[in-house]
């Protein structure tokens, strides 16, 4: 008996090792089939989608504060929603964003404020002409003014002068003849107006980037919906095959359970994909001002387009409006410093008036006045010196920001080019992997129909197809956003979008 047990023990150990190997291999297969972000599934179960978080992307106080920090996420909705589905291309979305985006509107109004400040500074250099009319009725207290006759006269004045009136009408004119401080201040405001106008143009590039990124997010979400619908159709077909094989007593009952769970999982994935698509559309609605109730769909095919060689960073700086705006800011700071130094110089002004005055307009006499004034600061308690120090500090800061922006522009262009090359290569690899996963799925389904393999292999192949499709969609999204980023980095993004994406075929 003991000898028989000794002979059977090695065989029993081999059987246990074989079972352990099969179990470990199966667990490894399922762990590899788990999509990114999903929880690891237990043996024999299906990886269901992660539950959505309704708190993300809602309009709560923190989200409102974020919008205040980034007004480019908001807009001023225009128009009324219609029952027809709007087919929106990238160019249409950008056009709407450039009309109704809140960040661009704020930037344009800031430019208008800078223009008003320049006009105010100019008014200080121009003559000021005004008409003034005056009618006065007075009664003076002679006693309060201590007006009296000498005591030797023996006469006494009344306590008041009695009521009397006087009217006067004049035209006054005043003008600075020499005021270097006001002149430099005007030049400063003029440079700030130019900087603000260039900043408004740069805001258009920011809007193009924000709209483009949001638009391609919608395109990617729509592709995910189409992929999930195709996966659901394939899952339904496979579920029917498993049911037929179970009825024919070819497959075990657990395969039918797995097929049912996989079918419901595919349905849930489609529901989540549709949910994400609708939220992404609402995000673009908020950026472009489309009414939230308006139904719309992306139009146009944005595939690979041969890209021209990007210009050198030194050439790019001439097309970046933010660089030109920063340079104008340096010029404004220089005039600010000159105005502070000019506070030590004399100021000469001219004033004149002409008109008539008397008891009433019928008895007017001609009155006029001409006055020239020169003002020389002698002791200002360090005020001028403090103004100069503040202007010098502002100039140093503006120059540092301008130098940093020049380096940042070169950095943006180079990183955008690197991202574009990497994402373009990623799309090609993802496309090959997608074709491979589809072919592997078709082969596994054929083997399952012929009874060569089990359902687990088909399930693994389906998961591989879903992962390959998601990888391709993400890679294509990255490629398109990289082109938008390159347009923003090069400057004048509005005119570069047709160049980078080429002619698109509209879909209606």
Secondary structure as the mmCIF struct_conf table of DSSP 4:
data_model
#
loop_
_struct_conf.conf_type_id
_struct_conf.id
_struct_conf.beg_label_comp_id
_struct_conf.beg_label_asym_id
_struct_conf.beg_label_seq_id
_struct_conf.end_label_comp_id
_struct_conf.end_label_asym_id
_struct_conf.end_label_seq_id
HELX_RH_AL_P HELX_RH_AL_P1 UNK A 2 UNK A 32
TURN_TY1_P TURN_TY1_P1 UNK A 33 UNK A 33
BEND BEND1 UNK A 34 UNK A 34
HELX_LH_PP_P HELX_LH_PP_P1 UNK A 35 UNK A 35
TURN_TY1_P TURN_TY1_P2 UNK A 36 UNK A 37
HELX_LH_PP_P HELX_LH_PP_P2 UNK A 38 UNK A 42
TURN_TY1_P TURN_TY1_P3 UNK A 43 UNK A 44
HELX_LH_PP_P HELX_LH_PP_P3 UNK A 48 UNK A 52
TURN_TY1_P TURN_TY1_P4 UNK A 54 UNK A 57
HELX_RH_AL_P HELX_RH_AL_P2 UNK A 61 UNK A 69
HELX_RH_3T_P HELX_RH_3T_P1 UNK A 71 UNK A 73
STRN STRN1 UNK A 75 UNK A 75
BEND BEND2 UNK A 79 UNK A 79
BEND BEND3 UNK A 83 UNK A 84
HELX_LH_PP_P HELX_LH_PP_P4 UNK A 85 UNK A 85
STRN STRN2 UNK A 86 UNK A 88
HELX_RH_AL_P HELX_RH_AL_P3 UNK A 90 UNK A 100
STRN STRN3 UNK A 101 UNK A 101
HELX_RH_AL_P HELX_RH_AL_P4 UNK A 102 UNK A 123
TURN_TY1_P TURN_TY1_P5 UNK A 124 UNK A 125
BEND BEND4 UNK A 126 UNK A 126
STRN STRN4 UNK A 128 UNK A 138
STRN STRN5 UNK A 141 UNK A 141
TURN_TY1_P TURN_TY1_P6 UNK A 142 UNK A 146
HELX_RH_3T_P HELX_RH_3T_P2 UNK A 151 UNK A 153
BEND BEND5 UNK A 159 UNK A 159
STRN STRN6 UNK A 160 UNK A 160
STRN STRN7 UNK A 164 UNK A 178
HELX_RH_AL_P HELX_RH_AL_P5 UNK A 180 UNK A 247
TURN_TY1_P TURN_TY1_P7 UNK A 248 UNK A 249
BEND BEND6 UNK A 250 UNK A 251
HELX_RH_AL_P HELX_RH_AL_P6 UNK A 253 UNK A 288
TURN_TY1_P TURN_TY1_P8 UNK A 289 UNK A 289
TURN_TY1_P TURN_TY1_P9 UNK A 292 UNK A 293
STRN STRN8 UNK A 296 UNK A 298
BEND BEND7 UNK A 300 UNK A 300
HELX_LH_PP_P HELX_LH_PP_P5 UNK A 306 UNK A 312
HELX_RH_AL_P HELX_RH_AL_P7 UNK A 313 UNK A 316
HELX_RH_3T_P HELX_RH_3T_P3 UNK A 317 UNK A 319
HELX_RH_AL_P HELX_RH_AL_P8 UNK A 321 UNK A 342
TURN_TY1_P TURN_TY1_P10 UNK A 343 UNK A 344
BEND BEND8 UNK A 345 UNK A 345
STRN STRN9 UNK A 347 UNK A 358
BEND BEND9 UNK A 359 UNK A 360
HELX_RH_3T_P HELX_RH_3T_P4 UNK A 361 UNK A 363
STRN STRN10 UNK A 365 UNK A 375
TURN_TY1_P TURN_TY1_P11 UNK A 381 UNK A 382
HELX_RH_AL_P HELX_RH_AL_P9 UNK A 383 UNK A 449
TURN_TY1_P TURN_TY1_P12 UNK A 450 UNK A 451
BEND BEND10 UNK A 452 UNK A 453
HELX_RH_AL_P HELX_RH_AL_P10 UNK A 455 UNK A 490
BEND BEND11 UNK A 491 UNK A 491
HELX_RH_AL_P HELX_RH_AL_P11 UNK A 493 UNK A 501
#
